Amino acid sequence: MSELKKYSEEERIAIIERSAKQVGKPVVNAILIIIVSFLPVFLLTGQEGKLFHPLAWTKTLVMASSMILAITMIPVLMVLLMKGKMRPESKNPVSSFFTRLYEPVLAWCMEWKKTVLTINILALAFSVFLLSRLGSEFMPPLNEGTILFMPIALPDASNAEMKRILQIQDKIITTVPEVKNVLGKAGRISSATDNAPVPMIETIILLKPKNEWRKGITKDDIINELNEKLKIPGVTNGWTQPIINRINMLSTGIRTDVGVKIFGQNLDTLYQLARTIAGDLKGIKGVVDLYPEQLTGGKYLNIRVKKEAIGRYGLTTDDVNMIVESALGGMNVSQTVEGRERFSINVRLAQDWRSSLDDIKRTLVQTRNGPVPLSDVADVSIEDGPPMINSENALLRGTVLFDVRGRDLGSTVEEAMQKLNKTLTLPKGYFIEWSGQWENELHAKKTLKIIVPIVFFIIFFILYFTFHDWRDAFNTLLSLPFALTGGVLMVYIWGENLSVAVAVGFIALFGIAVETGVVMMIYLEEAMQRMVKEKGEAVDVKTLRHYIMEGAVRRLRPKLMTVCVALFGLVPVLWSHGTGIELMRPIALPMIGGMITSAISILLVMPLLYEMFKERDLKKYGKIKMAETNH
């Protein structure tokens, strides 16, 4: 058809009906493959599951809706709107341009099969090499717009000293031009959910909008500058963000990116092991803010009642304990009611009367013969002890905390693990576990390693039931490794690390790549059916190539549209800036690069392999074997 042609109403509807039946089943199966490809995302649990489940549900529901519309509403709209004289595809200037460009390239590839296949295999091998060079992390750090500064002092630091340090730190932080507001606290609030000790400071640093920052400065530069300015003897600095810090503490029990948990039965041994591990980790590239949690060095006021002395004074242990409680700890004596609110009235000695050990010893205890000092009826002393006792799974726990900056999380932890395996000797009954973001990363990797191969197996069977030929299913599935080539290259060029977000991007890419391959296979099968109808099953290689070229070239526009629609929606993400882009970009990068290389593979390699399979039929059977299927 080279000129405009007008069809009768019956012919027009018949053509639309035939076309809808031709692509209906493959399109449904292609969309089903996209939905199935997201099964690994649905099976993610924990933090990564909560983050990506909404994405998976949204994409699945959208694809299911589009599938229903494609097989029901679109044919109806075509009947209603596609009327009058139909312009052939050859008259479309865009299609003609790409066809003239594509046809000689495809002809060259069909002529030089081994060269083309070798180039593609080498590109795939190169992408595998690049994949081994990529760093890894659990999740790209999401910029929350604020910084959480969490320094910790020695366990015996007093309230007054921590208050002084907090004020000094806040003044230093405000000298950085990018800082807008600073709010810090030492110790904990009146809540059982906050177990922060007195020597721990939490300072939230709110930054100004980025357009007000000094030219060329980044958030990491600000943290490094603050870290240099805030080096105070006896204080170990820690840097994180408010939201991720709370998530880490709730999910893993530690407040930094990574931590080494040491389990055993004796606190002193645990602390010695923690110091040894911290010494071994010191100097490893990427390890910063290294801090072994203090398990000793806490100061306790110990009051031991003298049994013989209280007997002489006619006192009991409860009498002495009541004096200690009311004078030092405070005792609730009544309540005050203000409207609907009630407040306890707590009484104890003023600060000046209990600020030193001698003052406490002079606290008066009432006896039958008059008051006597507390030191006469009890031994009062300050003794060392653990500042905080942590336990997990009925075992005492020590922790070595550190953050990772300037390097990917995966290689840093792997190097640290290798070093500890060589240098660390644990006593019997003691063992270590790696926790934090590393623990989450291992959990996500384990889930994906199990489910992704199963999903590929399911996709292969869907393709087989679509084309009823394992060779066509295999040929279509080959778009996946070539999609991997571009995806890995794009991630490498952009400097991203492998993470759950990148894995989700690859999962989405594989579904789209298979869909594009299904579209190509539909038209190659259509060309074969037309050849068998016109020339018969016994044809020569030249005729076979002619029809394969025709099937690949004549329907170039729908194949390009399948790729371009997705690309046009994703490319703007590369240059976007704003909240959440740190998570969106790693998802988009493998999809953009992978769709480009998979499209090249589908347009050039798939017809080539299809011809090789059909040539094998000619040599083996003397004719073309067609699958018993009805598109």
Secondary structure, DSSP 4 states (H G I P E B T S, - for coil): --S-EE--HHHHHHHHHHHHHHHHHHHHHHHHHHHHHTHHHHT--HHHHHHHHHHHHHHHHHHHHHHHHHHHHHHHHHHHH--SEEPPGGG-HHHHHHHHHHHHHHHHHHHSHHHHHHHHHHHHHHHHHHHHH--B-SSPPP--SEEEE--B--TT--HHHHHHHHHHHHHHHTTSTTEEEEEEEES--S-TT----TTBEEEEEEEPPGGGSPTT--HHHHHHHHHHHT--TT-B--EE-HHHHHHHHHHTS-SSSEEEEEEES-HHHHHHHHHHHHHHHTT-TTEEEEEEPP-S-EEEEEEEE-HHHHHHTT--HHHHHHHHIIIII-EEEEEEEETTEEEEEEE---GGGSSSHHHHHT-EEEETTEEEEHHHHEEEEEEEE-S---EETTEEEEEEEEEE-SS-HHHHHHHHHHHHHHH--PPTT-EEEEEEHHHHHHHHHHHHHHHHHHHHHHHHHHHHHHHS-HHHHHHHHTHHHHHHHHHHHHHHHHTPPB-HHHHHHHHHHHHHHHHHHHHHHHHHHHHHHHHHHHH-S---HHHHHHHHHHHHHHTHHHHHHHHHHHHHHHGGGGG--STTHHHHHHHHHHHHHHHHHHHHIIIIIHHHHHHHHHHHHHHHHSS----S---
